[in-house]
């Protein structure tokens, strides 16, 4: 009876955060705009904020939903050229599987997580031209430590890495030296 009653008790964590996100872009075919040549598009680094809602299904394992937004700009770079075209928000939607180390009564609990979801790029108009938003597959990986000064309140310090799939390009041909019919097209995935 006791274990059945314990199995009915769900522990829930709800949290919000403020942070800073470092971003990088992808190479593109060179394009000329107002006499300047650009060969890379980047979201700029910027402030981010979000919230999470997690449910523990064991003392150490948790599933959480994360919604996060980064304030950014869409920037083009080239040889000696850098130009911000417009403001752009990046929204992240992920479901993470979290492993919390230690006992659920500990005041400090290290944790790691990994998850899947999507990143949405929402640029504003560029020179009067509307740019549609794009949503791409992304994953979320990281860890940190949770500190609980009180039983029902805590502080979380964490670092995340969110690789986001942008595009694929041909990456050449590879031929096996051991298999006579073993030539394959390589794909260069850009995140």
N, C-alpha and C positions, 0 to 999 in steps of 0.2 A: 504493500500500500504506500509506503513512504517513497519508494522510487517512482511509482506511478504519479504521485502528487508532485514530485520534483520535476518529472518530465513535462508536467502541465505548466510549470512556471517558465515564462519566456522573459529573458532579460533584453531590454531594448536600449540602444544608444542613439541619441539624436544630437547632432553637432553642427556647428557653423565655423567658418574660418575666413581669415584674411591672409593673403600671401603675395608672393611675386613669382611670375612664371618666366623662365628664359626660353625663347623660341628661336627656331631657325627655319629656313625655307628650302626650296628646291630649285634646281637649274631649269631654265626654260629656253626654247629657241630664241635667239637674239631678236629683239624687236626695237624699233626706233620710235621714240615719242618726243616731239618737240625738239628734234636734233640730238637727243641723248639716246644712247644704246644701252639696253638692259638685257641681262641674261640670267637673272635670278629674281624670284618673288619670295618675299619673306613676311611673315607676321612679326611685328616688333614685339619685344619683350615688354611685359607690363604687369600691373596689379591684377590680382585675381581674388575671387571670393566664391564661396559656395556653401552647400550644406550636405549632410549625410544622414541617412536613416538606416540603422543596422539592427538585425535580430540575431541573438546568439542561439544556436541550436545545440551547442554543448558549452561547457565552461570556457573552452578555449577557441572554438570555431564560430565564426560570425559571417553572415551574408549582409552586405550593405549596398544601398543604392546611393550614388553620388551624383549631384548636379553641381557644376562648376562653371563660372564665366570668367574669361580673361579679357580685359580691356586692351586693345591692340590697334595697330595701324597696318595697312597693306603697303609694303615698301618694295620698290624695285631697286636692284643694284646692278652695276656693270663696271667696266674698267674705269675706276676713278669717279664713278657716278653713283649717287644714292638719292632717292626721291620717295617721299611718302605721298601716295596717291589718295588715300581716304582712310577714315576710321573703320575699324573692323572688330567685331566681337567674336570670340571663339567660345562656343558652348560645348562642354563635355558632359556626356551622359554615360555612366558606367555602373555595372553590377560587379562588385568586388567580393572575393572570398578572402576573409581575413583570419589569420592565425594569431591569437594573443598568447604570449608565453606567460607562465606562472599561474598562480591561483587567482580566482576572481575576487578575492578579498585583499590582494596585494595593492599597496598604494602606488607602485610603479610597475607597469606592464609593457615590455617591449612587444612590438607586433610587426608582422610582414603581411603584404597583400598582393594579389594579382587579380585582374578582372578584364572583362570585355565590354565594349560599348561603341559609342560613336562620338565624333567630334564634328561640330557644325561651324562652318566659316560664314559669317554674316557681314559682308562689306556694305558700306554706304555707297551712294552714287559716286562714280569716278568721272569728273569733268562733265557732269550733267547726264551721264549714261548710267542707267540702272544695271547693277551687277547682281545676278541671282545668287542666293546662298547655296552652299554645297555641304553635304554631309558625307563623311568618310568613316570607314571602319577604324577603330583605334583600340588599343589595349592600355591598361593602367597597371603599373608595378611600383612598389615602394615599401616603405617601412618607417618606423619611428618608435616613439615611446608615449604611453598614456600615463598621466599622473593624476591620482585621485586624492585631493586634499580633504574631500568629504565623501560620504558614501554615495551621494546622488549627483555629484558634480565633479568634472575633471577637466584637464587641459591636455591637448594632444599636440605634439611636435612631430612633424613628419616631412618626408621628401618623397616626391612622386616623379615618375618618368612616364610620359604618355606618347609613345610612338604612334603616329597617325599615318595610315596608308594614303598616299597622294596619287601616284600613277606608276605605271610600268612601261619600260622601254626595252627594245631588243638589246641584249648585252653581248652578242657575238655567238659563236658556235663552238661547242666542245665536242671532241671526238675521243672515244675511249681507245687506249692503246691495246686493250685486251679483248675487245669485242669488235668484229669486223663491220657490223652494221650499227654501231653505237655512236652516231653523231646526233647532237641535240642542240636546239636553239636555247640559249641562255636568256633569262629575263632579269633585268635590272629594276628591282622594286625600289621606289623612292618613298621614304617616310619623312 
